[in-house]
Amino acid sequence: MYQMRVGISCTLELTGLAVHPADHPITLVTGWNWIGYPVTTSMTIEEALSGITPHTGDMLKSQNNGYASYLEGFGWYGSLNTLEPGMGLMYKSNNSQPITFTFPMEEGGGQ
């Protein structure tokens, strides 16, 4: 996900290569965090975020696919259920300490 502000009309061209998620840890700080989803297959929120322990009130928002909130003892709920390749996300962390994790590799890819 990218966010930019420009003063005039322009063309933006992006190129890139697939990444190995384990090589790119993500650190969530208290409050809102912009994160990408660098995995090539879809996963449920629970699968994708298996490397962290969310806190009640944590939120995950996508640009176009809704949001989910976390409630301890219940799990993730809301209109966002599945993370899709290339998806940009915002994660609101209620943890007082930074949390570092990596997304798991797609099935069969190992980590």
Steps between C-alpha positions, in 0.01 A plus 500: 500500500627844415386843602624811328398859452588686183430853387468421130369214288763232446550135412631256759661178380576229755711192444621243743583140580336241720642494851550230760288622796748361756763738360280803570382512863230752583502696825170627636518794741221633720237670286452484122753323278505482118592148388497303177406137445798353310363147464387355166196309631190598695482422873254558780598767750567229759738317263676814381548645849588172672837651598349753743269505799246775432342705778136593549430807288769429240365583154591405145371711208541455128459766236205332330410179686374621838638464849531257790528555875645262756321398819690277744321169549306548175754578227484719191160625384377746239464525124866413425563125523765419241826673408576506127834525314610860449257632760598810694389508863493720805542326836412675825696343784396543863815332627719736704815337358604456135417159349712357218370218281517356151213378289506124448591368157223361285419132542783281376747791500633456852631791704 
